[in-house]
């Protein structure tokens, strides 16, 4: 039995993280935060980005509100920034190799699932403009 065929028997499904693995969400997040924080006289330079990676939108919002000393609640921050993010998700790009990986897995009939800390509405917004990637 070849290695490829034994691997096929071992791999029944692949779970792919959406944000930062398949899609370049970090670029959009940085752009939105740069524009938003100016309202409070603050500047996003990305140095604190590592504190928000892998967190839910609510957890990441708490980090930003606290680290930047914003005079608003976490819920206000979420309410004000969510529409800004939704307006930008159509500009999101797939990361290099993401389409190739998905096409490879699809070509080998490997079932795939997406993982994300985002809500279903936001996930759908992010993937709606990704032609051929998520069918």
N, C-alpha and C positions, 0 to 999 in steps of 0.2 A: 504494500500500500504506500503510495507516495505521500510526502509530507503535506502537499496541498490538499489531497483528499481527506487525510486524517484531520487536518485543521478544519475543513468544512464540516466535519461531523462534530467537532468541539464547539464551533461558533454557531449558536442558534439565534442570537440576537445581539445587536450593538446599541447601546444607549449613548447618544451624543449630546453633549452640552451645547446649548444654542449660543449663549452669550459669551463672546470672547474665544470660542472654539470654532464654530461654524461662521458666525457673523461678527463683523468688526463693530460691536456695540460700544467699545471703549471710545472710539473716535467721536461718535454721536454724543455720548455722555459728556465728554470733555467740552465739546462745542456748546452744548446746552448750558452746562455749568458756568463756562466762561461768560456767556451772555447774561445768565441769571444773577450771578453773584455781584456783577457790576452795580445792580440795583441797590445793593447794601454797601457799596464801596469796598468790596472784597475782590480778590483776584484768584481765579483757579489756575494753578500752574501744573497740576497733575501729580505733584509730589505726594499728596495724600491719597492718591487713587488706590494704592494697595490696601488701604483700610476699608474700602468698599467692595473690593473684588470678592465674588462668591456670596455676597449678602443679598437678602431680599430687598426689593425697593424700599420698604419701610425701614429696615435696618440700615441700609446705606444712607437714607435720608437722615436718620438720627445721627449718624457719624458726621455728616456734613453740617447739620444745624449746630451740633455741639462744637466741632472743630473750628468752625468759622464764627462762632458766637452770634449766630443770627437771632434777631429779636422776634422770632416767630416760632410757632409750635411745629412739631414734626408733621402733623396732619396738614397744617397750612402749607408747609413746604411741598408736600406731596401734591396737594390740590393745585398749587401754582405751577409746579414743574411738569406734572403729567401731561397736560395739553401741549407743552413745548416739546416733550419727547415724542408724543404721538405725531406731531407735525413733521418730525425729522426722520421717523423710522423708514419712510419711503426712500431716503437717501442712503440707507445702510447697504454696505457691500459685503459679499462673502469673503472670508479670509482665504488667502492663497491655499490651494489644495482641497478646500472644502467640497467644491463641486466634483472634483475628481474622486475624492473618497466616497462620496455618496453614490456616484455613478458606478464605481467599482463594487461597492457593497450591493447595490441594486442589481448589477450584472451577475452577481453570484447568488442572487436570491436570498440575501441575508436580511432578515427582518430588522427594522430600525425603529427606535423611539427617540423622542426629544426630551431632554431634561432642561428645566429652567426655573429660576426663582420668580419669574414674571407671571402675571395672571394670564389666563387664556386669551383675554381680549388683547393684551399687549403682545403676546406671542403671535397671534394672528396678524396683528398690525405689522410686526417685524418681518414675517415670512411672506406676506401677501405680494410683495414686489420681487421676490426671488424666483425668477422665471426658471422653471424646470427643476429646481432644487428640491422642492417639497411637493410631490404629486400625490 
